[in-house]
Amino acid sequence: MMSGRGDGPVLAAGGSVRHLPVLRGEALGSLALRDGGLYLDGTFGAGGYTSAILDHAGTRVIAIDRDPSAIAGGAALVKAANGRLTLREARFGNLDTVVGELGLGPLDGVVLDIGVSSMQIDEEQRGFSFRFDGPLDMRMEKRGDSAADIVNTADEESLANILFYFGEERASRRIARAIVHDRAIMPFTRTKPLADMIARVAPLGPRDIHPATRTFQALRIAVNDELGELVRGLTAAEQVLAPGGRLAVVTFHSLEDRIVKRFFAARSGRGGGETRSRHLPGEPEAVVPTFTLEGRQHIGPSPEEVATNPRSRSAKLRVGTRTDAPVGALDPRWLDLARLPTVQNRR
């Protein structure tokens, strides 16, 4: 369930694996890179995609990352690119604003590798992994509410909803009830005590993952509004792509993939939807496709990649090609997939 961008080691939630970029060749191939093209890497990380794009003669890249550490780490690549790389600290959900502020566009391609990066997982002080006993943080931008804030202040029902919807955790109510009970005695401030408590109340069954894996995923998604950010990123990319431009999105779990699949279905006309909801005033309008989809609905890792990198098993790449149709209103019903459970009764 963990994404890793770059070429360094990545630590999965409960253990260590050697990072191998997942579907990197397929994602870059799907962009149909051309010399002199203008591309956007919305999840810069360690610069793996950006470096490969810059290998094509005369290409220019706008790279975005919400993590200030990734921006600082990319300074050397910016210098080496001699003006062909612009690196900005921003959320990819605002990529259209970044492109507009730079006075660039339209773009020939946008690539998004969704999820937490290898550097974030590898740094114990960030609190993304329970392999380390680090602060219960998980903030990609290092500001705003942390995972500890949610764990220690959200009511039991809100916690259960977060774990169930964002972690697909079947024991969500049991874990939420235990969190509320234990935090009254001692607030959760570090990763290991939370993981240990979850292992105690929801011990490992036939699944081959640590009992805390889904809870940590859910908290990370809630802290960073990852699904809402994905929705905004897809619609922003639609705004800035040139006709014929490609949007390539790599996801690592079903919640992300469901949103990307629904977006491309809605915007290509394959979903049988309308540009406006039947529940809104006026007659529904026929879809004018803003994307075309070719070939398979998604691309998965090869057997060889899975054999060398088991974490790639769940990865899916979906690709759409921008048409010349203007962007119309999007049926809001599919956006419900990204809605955050309301966290109420903060104390």
C-alpha positions in Angstrom: 0.0 0.0 0.0 3.0 2.2 0.1 4.3 4.3 -2.8 8.0 5.0 -3.1 9.3 7.6 -5.5 13.0 7.8 -6.3 15.7 5.2 -6.2 16.5 4.8 -2.5 15.4 2.2 0.0 11.8 2.2 1.1 10.5 0.9 4.4 7.0 -0.6 4.3 4.7 0.0 7.3 6.0 -3.0 9.2 9.3 -3.9 7.6 12.1 -3.1 5.3 12.3 -3.7 1.5 14.6 -2.5 -1.2 12.8 0.1 -3.2 12.3 -0.5 -6.8 10.2 2.1 -8.7 6.9 0.5 -9.3 5.6 0.6 -12.9 8.1 3.4 -13.7 8.8 2.2 -17.3 5.1 1.7 -18.0 4.1 5.1 -16.6 6.8 7.0 -18.5 6.0 5.0 -21.6 2.4 6.0 -21.3 3.3 9.7 -21.4 4.6 9.3 -25.0 7.5 11.6 -24.1 8.8 13.8 -26.9 11.8 16.0 -27.3 11.0 19.6 -26.3 7.8 18.7 -24.5 6.4 20.3 -21.3 5.5 17.9 -18.5 4.4 18.0 -14.9 5.5 15.6 -12.1 3.0 16.1 -9.4 4.7 13.9 -6.9 8.4 14.7 -7.1 9.7 12.7 -4.2 13.3 11.9 -4.9 12.9 13.0 -8.6 12.7 9.6 -10.2 10.1 10.5 -12.8 11.5 14.0 -13.3 15.0 12.8 -14.0 13.8 10.3 -16.6 11.7 13.0 -18.4 14.6 15.3 -18.5 16.7 12.7 -20.3 14.7 13.6 -23.4 16.3 16.4 -25.3 14.9 19.8 -24.6 12.1 18.7 -22.3 11.0 21.0 -19.5 9.5 19.8 -16.2 7.4 21.5 -13.6 7.7 19.4 -10.5 5.6 19.6 -7.3 5.8 18.2 -3.9 4.0 19.1 -0.7 6.9 18.0 1.5 9.5 20.7 2.2 12.1 18.0 2.6 11.6 16.8 -0.9 11.9 20.3 -2.2 15.2 20.8 -0.4 16.5 17.5 -1.6 15.8 18.4 -5.2 18.0 21.5 -5.3 20.9 19.6 -6.9 18.7 18.3 -9.7 17.3 21.8 -10.3 20.8 23.1 -10.7 21.9 20.3 -13.0 18.8 20.8 -15.3 20.1 24.3 -16.3 16.7 26.0 -16.3 14.7 23.0 -17.6 13.3 22.1 -14.2 11.0 24.2 -12.0 10.5 22.8 -8.6 7.7 24.1 -6.3 6.4 23.3 -2.9 2.7 22.8 -3.4 0.0 20.2 -3.3 -0.7 18.5 -6.7 -4.4 19.3 -6.2 -3.3 22.9 -6.9 -1.2 22.0 -9.9 -3.3 24.2 -12.2 -2.7 27.2 -10.0 1.1 26.5 -10.1 1.1 26.2 -13.9 -0.9 29.4 -14.2 1.4 31.4 -11.8 4.4 30.3 -13.9 2.7 31.4 -17.1 3.3 28.0 -18.7 1.1 25.5 -20.4 -0.7 23.8 -21.8 1.1 20.6 -20.8 2.0 17.5 -22.8 1.7 15.2 -19.9 1.1 14.9 -16.1 2.2 12.0 -14.0 1.0 11.3 -10.4 2.4 8.5 -8.2 -0.1 8.5 -5.3 0.8 7.7 -1.7 3.6 8.3 0.8 7.1 8.5 -0.5 10.1 6.3 0.4 11.9 9.2 2.2 8.9 9.8 4.4 8.6 6.2 5.4 12.3 6.0 6.0 12.5 8.9 8.4 11.3 7.7 11.9 10.7 11.3 13.1 7.9 11.6 10.5 5.9 8.8 12.2 4.6 7.1 9.0 5.9 3.7 10.0 5.3 1.6 13.1 8.6 -0.2 12.4 10.1 2.7 14.3 9.1 4.1 17.6 8.7 7.6 16.4 6.3 10.5 17.0 2.8 9.8 15.9 2.8 12.5 13.3 2.3 11.5 9.6 2.0 15.1 8.3 3.5 15.3 4.8 3.7 19.1 5.0 4.9 19.1 8.6 2.1 21.4 9.7 -1.5 21.2 10.7 -3.2 18.4 12.8 -1.1 15.3 13.3 -2.1 11.7 13.6 -1.8 12.1 17.4 -4.3 15.0 17.3 -6.8 12.8 15.6 -6.2 9.7 17.8 -6.4 11.7 21.1 -9.3 14.0 20.3 -11.7 12.4 17.9 -14.7 10.7 19.3 -15.1 6.9 19.1 -17.6 7.0 16.2 -15.4 9.3 14.1 -12.3 7.2 14.8 -14.2 4.0 13.8 -15.4 5.7 10.5 -11.8 6.8 9.7 -10.4 3.3 10.2 -13.3 1.6 8.3 -13.5 3.9 5.3 -9.9 4.9 4.9 -8.2 1.7 6.1 -10.9 -0.8 5.2 -10.3 -2.2 8.7 -13.0 -4.7 9.7 -12.1 -4.4 13.4 -12.5 -0.6 13.3 -15.0 -0.3 16.1 -13.0 -2.6 18.4 -9.8 -0.6 17.8 -11.6 2.8 18.2 -13.1 1.7 21.4 -9.7 0.6 22.7 -8.0 3.8 21.6 -10.6 5.9 23.5 -10.2 3.7 26.6 -6.4 3.7 26.6 -5.9 7.4 25.8 -7.8 8.4 28.9 -5.0 6.8 30.9 -2.1 7.9 28.7 -2.5 9.8 25.4 -0.9 8.3 22.3 2.1 10.3 21.2 4.3 7.7 19.6 3.8 5.0 16.9 4.9 1.9 18.7 2.5 2.1 21.7 -0.4 2.5 19.2 0.8 -0.4 17.0 1.3 -2.6 20.1 -2.2 -1.8 21.4 -3.8 -2.7 18.1 -1.9 -6.0 17.9 -3.3 -6.8 21.4 -6.9 -6.0 20.6 -7.0 -7.2 17.0 -4.3 -9.9 16.8 -3.0 -11.2 13.5 -5.3 -13.6 11.8 -4.9 -15.3 8.4 -3.8 -12.0 6.8 -0.1 -11.6 6.1 0.1 -8.0 7.3 0.6 -6.5 10.7 -2.7 -5.8 12.5 -1.8 -2.1 12.7 -1.2 -1.7 8.9 -4.7 -0.6 8.0 -5.1 1.7 10.9 -1.8 3.5 10.1 -3.0 3.8 6.4 -6.3 5.3 7.5 -4.7 7.8 9.8 -2.2 8.9 7.2 -5.0 9.4 4.6 -7.1 11.4 7.1 -4.2 13.6 8.3 -3.2 14.5 4.7 -6.7 14.5 3.0 -5.1 12.2 0.5 -8.3 11.2 -1.3 -9.6 14.7 -1.5 -6.3 15.8 -2.8 -6.4 13.0 -5.5 -9.8 14.3 -6.7 -8.5 17.8 -6.9 -5.4 16.7 -8.7 -7.3 14.8 -11.4 -9.6 17.7 -12.2 -6.6 20.2 -12.1 -4.7 18.1 -14.6 -7.7 18.1 -16.9 -7.6 21.9 -16.9 -4.0 22.2 -17.9 -3.4 19.4 -20.4 -3.1 20.2 -24.1 -5.2 18.2 -26.6 -3.3 14.9 -27.0 -1.7 15.3 -23.6 -1.5 12.3 -21.3 -2.5 11.9 -17.7 -0.8 8.9 -16.0 -1.7 7.9 -12.5 -0.2 5.1 -10.4 -2.2 4.0 -7.4 -1.4 1.5 -4.6 -4.7 0.6 -3.0 -8.3 0.2 -3.9 -9.5 3.5 -2.5 -7.2 5.5 -4.7 -7.8 3.3 -7.8 -11.6 3.5 -7.4 -11.4 7.3 -7.7 -9.1 7.3 -10.7 -11.2 4.7 -12.4 -14.4 6.6 -11.8 -12.9 9.9 -13.0 -11.7 8.5 -16.3 -15.0 6.7 -16.8 -17.0 9.9 -16.2 -14.8 12.0 -18.3 -14.5 9.6 -21.2 -18.2 8.8 -21.5 -17.5 5.1 -20.6 -19.3 5.5 -17.3 -22.7 6.3 -18.8 -22.9 9.4 -16.7 -23.7 13.0 -17.4 -21.8 16.2 -17.1 -24.4 17.4 -14.6 -26.2 15.4 -11.9 -29.9 14.5 -12.3 -30.4 16.0 -8.9 -29.3 19.5 -10.0 -31.6 22.0 -11.8 -32.0 21.6 -15.6 -31.9 18.7 -17.9 -28.8 16.4 -17.9 -26.4 17.0 -20.7 -24.8 14.3 -22.8 -21.1 13.7 -22.1 -18.6 15.4 -24.3 -15.5 13.4 -23.5 -12.5 15.3 -22.2 -10.4 12.1 -22.2 -10.1 9.1 -24.4 -9.0 5.7 -23.0 -7.1 3.2 -25.0 -6.5 -0.5 -24.5 -6.8 -2.1 -21.1 -8.5 -0.3 -18.3 -5.4 -0.5 -16.2 -1.9 -1.7 -16.4 -0.5 -3.8 -13.6 3.1 -5.0 -12.8 4.6 -7.8 -14.7 5.2 -11.2 -13.0 8.9 -10.4 -13.1 8.4 -7.1 -11.3 6.2 -8.7 -8.6 8.8 -11.4 -8.1 11.6 -8.9 -7.6 9.4 -6.3 -5.7 6.4 -7.9 -3.9 5.1 -4.5 -2.8 4.2 -3.8 -6.5 1.4 -6.4 -6.4 -1.4 -3.9 -5.7 -0.1 -1.1 -8.0 -2.3 0.0 -10.9 -1.5 2.5 -13.7 -4.4 4.2 -15.5 -3.9 6.6 -18.4 -6.1 9.0 -20.3 -5.4 11.2 -23.3 -6.9 14.7 -23.3 -9.3 15.6 -26.1 -9.9 19.1 -27.4 -13.3 19.4 -25.6 -13.7 22.2 -23.1 -13.9 21.1 -19.4 -17.5 21.0 -18.3 -19.2 20.5 -15.0 -18.4 17.1 -13.4 -21.2 15.0 -12.0 -20.6 15.5 -8.2 -21.9 12.0 -7.2 -18.6 10.2 -7.9 -16.8 12.7 -5.6 -18.5 11.0 -2.6 -15.7 8.4 -2.9 -13.3 10.9 -1.6 -15.4 12.5 1.2 -13.7 12.4 4.6 -15.6 11.1 7.6 -16.4 14.1 9.8 -14.1 14.3 12.8 -16.3 15.8 15.5 -16.3 16.5 19.2 -12.7 17.6 19.5 -11.9 18.1 23.1 
